[in-house]
Amino acid sequence: MTPTLHHVPRSRSSRVVWALEELGAPYTLNTMAGADRTGAEHRARHALGRVPVLEDDGAYLFESAAILLALADRHPEAGLNFALGTRERELVYQWVIFAMSELEPQIIEVRRRREEDPDHTATAVERVSAATALLETALTGHEFIVADRFSVADIALGAVLDFARRMELLADRPQIERYVDALMGRAAYERAYASP
């Protein structure tokens, strides 16, 4: 059965569209308006009304990181993850979770509170700076974050770092800027973010 991704453009679900485009496997995209998320039909998919939700075989999977990792597992031929039990696979888990836990929440804090709470925002900016410094060190001499091979870790990081760039949080990180530019230049990225 072809999976369906329930999607709101320019949300966390866009990174899942990117992964689906990298896979090249068939999928259906149910593009929703923000208001659609509060309806009973979508609440049956995700009780909190969030996206993304991947639907297949009558079951639902949510949380973009979980979906990215699951898609890579379902399609090992695409090479978006490494073999089970390898150090490289462990590092993919590490960087996907790092993107979601160390980077994204702080960037969201900057976006939400930049105008109303400069002190709180400064703390969030410092945390983003520390996280991107660590990431810049890990990327030194490498095109991709794990074993110089594109993986779902690059999708997770690339999507979150693009958000950081839009919040003007990468100005002092030229190596990360180059990394993001290279990821954004991928054909699958361009197709995913051009989709409605």
C-alpha positions as CSV (number, residue, x, y, z in Angstrom):
1,M,0.0,0.0,0.0
2,T,1.3,3.5,-0.9
3,P,1.7,5.5,2.3
4,T,0.0,8.9,2.7
5,L,1.7,11.8,4.4
6,H,-0.6,14.3,6.1
7,H,1.3,17.5,5.6
8,V,1.1,21.3,6.2
9,P,3.6,23.2,4.0
10,R,6.6,24.8,5.7
11,S,6.1,22.8,8.8
12,R,8.0,19.9,10.3
13,S,6.3,17.7,7.8
14,S,8.3,19.2,5.0
15,R,11.4,17.4,6.2
16,V,9.5,14.1,5.8
17,V,8.5,15.1,2.2
18,W,12.2,15.7,1.6
19,A,13.0,12.2,2.8
20,L,10.2,10.7,0.7
21,E,11.6,12.5,-2.3
22,E,15.1,11.2,-1.5
23,L,13.7,7.6,-1.4
24,G,12.0,7.9,-4.8
25,A,9.3,5.5,-3.6
26,P,5.6,6.2,-4.3
27,Y,3.6,8.1,-1.7
28,T,0.5,10.3,-1.5
29,L,0.6,13.8,-0.1
30,N,-2.4,15.0,1.7
31,T,-1.7,18.8,1.9
32,M,-3.8,20.3,4.6
33,A,-4.5,23.9,5.7
34,G,-3.6,24.7,9.3
35,A,-7.3,24.8,10.3
36,D,-7.7,21.2,9.0
37,R,-5.5,20.0,11.8
38,T,-8.2,20.7,14.4
39,G,-10.9,18.7,12.7
40,A,-12.1,15.4,14.0
41,E,-10.7,13.5,10.9
42,H,-7.2,14.7,11.6
43,R,-7.6,14.3,15.4
44,A,-8.3,10.6,14.8
45,R,-4.8,10.5,13.2
46,H,-3.0,12.5,15.9
47,A,-5.0,13.5,19.0
48,L,-3.0,16.7,19.3
49,G,-3.7,17.8,15.8
50,R,0.0,17.9,14.7
51,V,1.7,17.1,11.5
52,P,3.4,15.1,10.1
53,V,1.4,11.9,10.2
54,L,2.4,9.0,8.0
55,E,-0.6,6.7,7.3
56,D,-0.3,3.2,5.9
57,D,-2.0,-0.1,6.3
58,G,-4.6,1.6,8.5
59,A,-2.0,2.7,11.1
60,Y,-0.5,6.1,11.9
61,L,3.0,7.2,12.8
62,F,3.8,10.7,14.0
63,E,6.8,12.7,15.0
64,S,9.1,13.8,12.2
65,A,12.2,12.2,13.6
66,A,10.5,8.8,14.1
67,I,9.1,9.0,10.5
68,L,12.5,9.8,9.1
69,L,14.1,6.9,10.8
70,A,11.3,4.5,10.0
71,L,11.4,5.5,6.3
72,A,15.1,4.8,6.2
73,D,14.5,1.4,7.8
74,R,11.7,0.6,5.3
75,H,13.9,1.4,2.3
76,P,17.4,0.2,3.1
77,E,18.2,0.2,-0.7
78,A,18.1,4.0,-0.6
79,G,21.0,4.2,1.7
80,L,19.6,6.8,4.1
81,N,20.8,4.9,7.1
82,F,23.6,2.5,7.9
83,A,23.5,-1.2,8.8
84,L,21.9,-2.2,12.1
85,G,24.5,-2.5,14.9
86,T,27.1,-0.2,13.3
87,R,28.6,2.8,14.9
88,E,27.5,4.9,11.9
89,R,23.8,4.0,12.6
90,E,24.2,5.0,16.2
91,L,25.6,8.4,15.0
92,V,22.6,8.8,12.7
93,Y,20.3,8.4,15.8
94,Q,22.5,10.8,17.7
95,W,22.4,13.6,15.2
96,V,18.6,13.2,14.4
97,I,17.9,13.5,18.1
98,F,20.4,16.3,18.5
99,A,18.6,18.3,15.8
100,M,15.2,17.8,17.5
101,S,16.3,18.3,21.1
102,E,19.4,20.6,21.2
103,L,18.7,22.8,18.2
104,E,15.0,23.1,17.3
105,P,13.5,24.0,20.7
106,Q,16.0,26.8,21.2
107,I,15.3,28.2,17.7
108,I,11.6,28.1,18.4
109,E,12.3,30.0,21.7
110,V,14.1,32.7,19.7
111,R,11.2,33.0,17.2
112,R,8.6,33.2,19.9
113,R,10.2,35.5,22.4
114,R,12.7,37.7,20.4
115,E,10.6,40.8,20.8
116,E,9.0,40.4,24.2
117,D,11.7,38.8,26.3
118,P,15.3,39.7,25.2
119,D,16.9,38.1,28.2
120,H,15.2,34.7,27.6
121,T,16.0,35.0,23.9
122,A,19.7,35.7,24.7
123,T,19.9,32.4,26.6
124,A,18.3,30.5,23.7
125,V,20.7,32.2,21.2
126,E,23.7,31.1,23.4
127,R,22.4,27.6,23.4
128,V,22.0,27.6,19.6
129,S,25.5,29.0,19.3
130,A,27.0,26.2,21.6
131,A,25.1,23.5,19.6
132,T,26.2,24.9,16.2
133,A,29.8,25.2,17.5
134,L,29.7,21.5,18.3
135,L,28.1,20.7,15.0
136,E,30.7,22.8,13.1
137,T,33.5,20.8,14.8
138,A,31.8,17.5,13.8
139,L,31.5,18.7,10.2
140,T,35.1,19.9,9.8
141,G,36.6,18.1,6.8
142,H,33.3,16.4,6.0
143,E,30.6,16.9,3.4
144,F,27.9,15.0,5.5
145,I,27.5,14.5,9.2
146,V,28.0,10.7,9.3
147,A,30.8,8.8,7.5
148,D,30.7,11.3,4.6
149,R,27.5,9.8,3.3
150,F,24.1,11.5,3.0
151,S,21.6,10.1,5.5
152,V,18.4,11.0,7.3
153,A,20.7,12.7,9.9
154,D,21.5,15.3,7.2
155,I,17.8,15.7,6.5
156,A,16.9,16.3,10.1
157,L,19.9,18.7,10.6
158,G,19.4,20.5,7.3
159,A,15.7,21.2,7.9
160,V,16.4,22.5,11.4
161,L,19.5,24.5,10.4
162,D,17.6,26.1,7.5
163,F,15.1,27.3,10.2
164,A,18.1,28.6,12.3
165,R,19.3,30.5,9.2
166,R,15.9,32.1,8.7
167,M,16.1,33.3,12.3
168,E,19.6,34.7,11.5
169,L,21.3,32.4,13.9
170,L,24.1,31.1,11.6
171,A,25.9,34.3,10.7
172,D,29.1,33.3,12.5
173,R,29.1,29.7,11.2
174,P,30.3,29.8,7.6
175,Q,31.0,26.0,7.5
176,I,27.4,25.3,8.6
177,E,26.2,27.8,6.0
178,R,28.0,25.9,3.3
179,Y,26.6,22.6,4.6
180,V,23.1,23.9,4.6
181,D,23.6,25.4,1.1
182,A,24.8,22.0,-0.2
183,L,21.8,20.2,1.3
184,M,19.3,22.8,0.0
185,G,20.8,22.3,-3.5
186,R,19.7,18.6,-3.6
187,A,17.1,17.9,-6.2
188,A,14.9,16.1,-3.6
189,Y,15.0,19.1,-1.3
190,E,14.0,21.4,-4.1
191,R,11.1,19.1,-5.1
192,A,9.9,18.8,-1.4
193,Y,10.0,22.5,-0.6
194,A,8.5,23.4,-4.0
195,S,5.5,21.2,-3.3
196,P,2.3,22.9,-2.0
